[in-house]
Amino acid sequence: MANFRVEPGSPHPLGATWDGFGVNFALFSANAEKVELCLFDPKGKRELERIALPEYTHEVWHGYLPDVRPGQLYGYRVYGPYDPRRGHRFNPNKLLIDPYAKELYGDLRWHDAHFGYRVGSPREDLSFDKRDSAFVMPKSVVIDTAVTWGDDRRPRTPWSKTIIYEAHVKGLTALHPELPDQIRGTLAGLADPRVVDHLVKLGVTAIELMPVQAFFDDRYLVAKKLTNYWGYNTVNYFSLAPRYVSPGGDLHEFKLAVRRLHSAGIEVILDVVYNHTAEGNHLGPTLSFRGIDNASYYLLAQDPRYYFDTTGCGNTVNLRHPRVLQMVMDSLRYWVEECHVDGFRFDLASSLGREYDNFEPNAVFFDVVRQDPVLSRVKMIAEPWDLGPNGYQVGNFPPGWAEWNGRYRDEMRSYAKGDDGLLPAFSRALLASSDLFEKRGRKPWASVNFVTAHDGFTLLDLYSYNEKHNEANEEGNRDGHDDNRSWNCGAEGPTEDEAILDLRDRMRRNLLAMLILSQGTPMILMGDEVGRTQFGNNNAYCQDNEIAWLKWEDIGPRDQAFFDFAHGLIGLRAAEPLLRQNRYVHGQAIDDNGTRNVVWLRPDGEEMDAGAWSDPLAKVVGMLLCGEADRLLLLSNAYHEPIGFKLPSAATAESWQLLVDTAEGLVRPEADPVPAETEIELGGRCLLLFGAKAPGATSGQEPK
């Protein structure tokens, strides 16, 4: 056994901190009776020494080891009562991951030794398991976080100019034909200029990465030879998932990706899971938090043997506890300050604002974030629902937050498909759902609009399948959403029928145009710009394969044309301030002539009235946006047949220039201006956008 000198050290900062001379170890546990630091050889196979942390200050166990250096592998064994009926599950036979570990070495290999109780015992978790789990556990790693960022500059893109691209690190890069094999599927692949260039050409301003914090594959998935592809199974909030680091790589690989994306003007947003952990319910494994201080880290039920679960994943992180809240805040600040990320998307964020059954917009977590000098300056996005009582909280998050607008997705899909009675919903969605978000000074950007996301059909599949096809998940096709609001356009799945393919192209152009031309913050799903398919799987959480990966070599002429259309729409949005206004518009007058900032029109060119809005069969509408110098006219027809539409009078604009035609797949086509009051043909299942100058406005005049 090696001999390591031990000094008292400090209770802060928490974690393993290299100061240039030695390493301070500090671990919070309010209910432990003793904590042992376990040091391992460089391969993590042999335990070199167990050292009892000598000091206990303010519920933090700590010690300083002057002989330890970066690269040292370690873990903890925590002693205390094993009494599940009182919420305590200490078992020093289980090696535990440091909650503040900045790197993990090795992968978890599932074994019954992971569990604090005897698997198969008739007493279940009330039994006690004495097997050592170190041989199948990843090890925490002491690291030196220092890095030279050079001239890295955050893009700091205003919300009103933000366009988000939701992507998966591996899914985006695994099949890229121009990347070296060793970096495909990794953060090094994400950092490659050829991947960054694709995002730049598309025109997005931010990439939202699905979870990259350390997570493990669920045991039941491994048994079926599947994996947790999405990664919503976090076990550590400070370290990267080792699977996304290329051979020989480390945290610097992530930092390089951030720096290169920043240099291209693209922000990095992390999808984070602070609502639950990978330790699951009362029958789950003991990997970290459960064995360190179960009663502090988790929200327990009235019977403390069990967990209060609003996530559907077995447990809920206890943000009511100040030390647990501190851990989450320290984690968020770490990713912002040390890794330069630009924001976060919070999975099942309603759980972060809960007082058990009740959601509270002024919960302590939201209040702490709002006053934090670091976090209050980055983008915060909520997935505003969970699985608990009153879990659907779209529009109810506090000022400063944006939210995934699930209602936008559903209503836009239904309208585009031609369902009845959707005109009022369509109009609300186009203007960023003011009925949900316009309160407490919130702006239109608070609505993160999306029509597809990782959870559900891709855009191509939305118009290729009437039903989900999740057979590959091996759950009897019972998993995944049934309410998809999709339409296969005449054939289920792949087809060679050109008419059906043309209709599918038109339908996805319609929906993408609605998304990009709406007020609020657009979010595009990885691969939708080039026709990515998941073959009808709308719940590909366990498909770490070509079902879920972007198939670069399958991008054909139709997909390239769609990419060009998407690129043109995004460029048009960037060029037209009326499409990304920073205030809600409700038809307010903007000049002495009574010009209003938005007017809704019937096909006869007259303003919509109560009868037109309430007609359940009405599926055609025009939206006229007016600025001081500019006009935009959006015409939408969800019928399958064309219809005549009369353009507004010369008092609005003398002539109109066609900017977008989803029937032809054109953005800024070379077309002659159309005089005011002309009746045009608005094609079936078609969206048109026209632009014009206000009467008397000069071509160089900018709107205020």
C-alpha positions, 0 to 999 in steps of 0.5 A: 500500500502507498502512503499518502500524507493527510492534512485537515484541508478545507470544507470548500470548495466541494469536490477534488481541487488541485491548487498547484501543490496538492489536492483538497477533497471535500464531500457534503453528507449531513447524515454520514458517520465516516467518509473514506477516500479511496485512491486507485492505480492509473487503470482503476483496477487496484485500490491503493489506499483508503483514507478517512477524511479527517475533518467534518465542518458544516456537514462537509467531510474534508482533507488535503493530500499534498502528494496527490496530483491531477490524473489520480483516480478516486472514489468514496465509501460512506458510512452511516445507517442503512435504514431505508424506512428512515430514508438512509441507504449508507453502504460502505461496500459500494464505491461512490462517484464524487458528485463534484467529479470533473472527469470519470474514468471507465464505464459502468459494467452492470452487476448485482454488486451495484445495489445496496441490497441483495438483489432477489431477496424477499426483503428487497431493499430492506436487505443489505449487500456486502459485496464490493462494487469497485471492480465494476464502477467508474472512478472519479478523476482529479483534473487540472481545469486550466485551459488557454481560451485565447481570443474566445468571444461569446456570440451573445446573440440577442434572443430576437435573432436566435435560431436554435438547432437541437442536435445529438453529439454522436447522431450529428457526426457518427456517419459524416463521411469526411471525418476521421473514424476516431473522431466520429460520434465525439466532441472532436467530431463536433469541433471539426470545421466540416461539421461547423460549416454545415451549421453556418451554411444553414444559418442557425445561431445556436446549437442545443446539445442533448445531454453530454453530462455523464450518464449510464445505460439503463440495465434493462436496455443493456440486457436487450443489447440497446443503449440510452442514446438520448442520455437523460439518465445523468449520474454526475453534473460536472463531468462529460459522458466518456462516450463522447470523448475521442480516444486520449481526449478529455474536457479540452475536447469539449472546450475546443468545440465551444471555441470553434462554434463561437468563432463561427458565431454559434452559441452552445446550449446544453440540455441538462437533467437536474430533475432526477438521476440515474439511481432510479427508485428504491430498487435502483443501484447505489452509484453516488448520491444515494450512498452519500446522503440519500435523505438529503439529495432526494425528495422522499415520499411520506414513507421515506423508504420511497421517493416522490417521483414527478419525473417518471424515472424513479426519483426527484432531486431535492432542490429544497435542500440548500446543499443540493441546490448549491450543487446544481448552481455550482454545476451550472456556473462551472459549465458557464465559467469554465467551459464557456457555454451560453445557456441551458435547456432544462429537462422536465423543468416543472420539477425544478419549481415544485413544492411536492404537488404544486408548481411555484413560479417563484420557487427558490431555484428560479429566484436563485438563478434570477439573482445570480450574476453569472447565470442571469446573463445566459439563456435559460430554457425550460421544458415546462412540464413533468409527470407529476400533478399539474405538471403542464406549466407552459407559459408559467415560468418566471421572467428571464426564462424561455420555454419549449412551446408544446402547444405551438407544435401541436396546433401548427401540426394540426392546422398544416394537416388541414384539421378543422377549427384551427385558425384562431390557434394558428394566428396565436401561434404565429404571434408567439402565443401571447395568451401564454407568455405575455405577462410580467414583462416577458417578450415574444422570444420566451416562446421557443417554437418547434414543430419537431424535437428529439422526442417524436417524429422527424419532419420527414417522418411527420409526412411519411407515417400515420402511425408510430413504428417503434418495434426496434425498441422491443416494447411491442410498439407501446412506447412513444406518443400516439397523438402525432398529428401526422399524415403519410400523404398517401403511403405509409413509409418509403415510396417511389411515387413521385406525386406523394414525394412532391406532396411530402416536400410541400407539406414539410416546406409549409411547416418549416415556413410557419416555424421560421416566419413565426414571432418567437424563437424557432428551434429546428431538429437535427437533420430536418433540413436534409430529410432525416428519417427515423423510419417511423420511430417516434421514440428513438431514445435507445437507438444508438444506430442509423435509425437515429443518426444523421445519414449524410451520404443519403442526402439526395437532390430533394434533400439538398433542395430542401436545405436550400429552402431552409437556408433561404428562410433563415436568411429572410428572417434575419433580414426582416425585422418584422419577423422577429419583433421584440414586442407582442403585436395586437393590432396597435396603431403605429402612426397618425394614419391609423396603420396597425402593426397586425391585421388579419385578412379574409380571402376577399381582402377584408378584415377577419370578423368574428364570424370568420374566426369562429367558422370551423371549416375556415382554413385560409387567412392572411396576416399583414404585418406593418412597420413604419417603412415595411410591410409583410403579408403572409397568406396561408391555405390549409385546404387541398384546393387553390383559392383566390386571395385579394391583396390589400389596397394601395393604402397599405402598399402600392405593389407586392413582391413575392418572397416565399412560395412553399408550393414551388419551394422558392425563397426570394424568387425572381418575380415581377411585383404584383399590384395592390388589390390583385386577386392572386391564386393561393395554391392548395396546402401552400404558404406565400409571403409577400413584402412591400414598402409603405406608401411614401417610404424610401427604399433605404428607410429602416423601420424603427 
